[in-house]
């Protein structure tokens, strides 16, 4: 992460994790469906399992859409955030603090607190490096202002 260039926040480690975990979750769901249908093969169990399967598919799809469509770019003048048509630019001087929820993990939750609101980013790769980069940019902006 060079100081002069912009870069995007990535979530590839979370997507890799999903590729490993989702087949196991679907297999467990299929086994549950089989057991429940063997115990109570009526219309209610079929409808209930279909609804639960739909929610499971929706949850996995929502994670994938978030990972692929939530773009966060760290530019020279601030943080550019876009998601499904909305766009926002946050200046580094407006960021008061950056908190990493699970330091040392493959992917983590990062919370940026500013004077008017908090921004939470889920499944962030290399969150500690991003936090350090933001702090360096804040220092650079303070030195330029002085």
Secondary structure, 3 states (H helix, E strand, C coil): CCCCCCEECCCHHHHHHHHHHHHHHHHHHHHHHHHHHHHCCCHHHHHHHHHHHHHHHHHHHHHHHHHHHCEEEECCCEEEEEECCEEEEEEHHHEEEEEECCCCCCEEEEEEEECCCEEEEEEEECHHHHHHHHHHHHHHHHHHHC
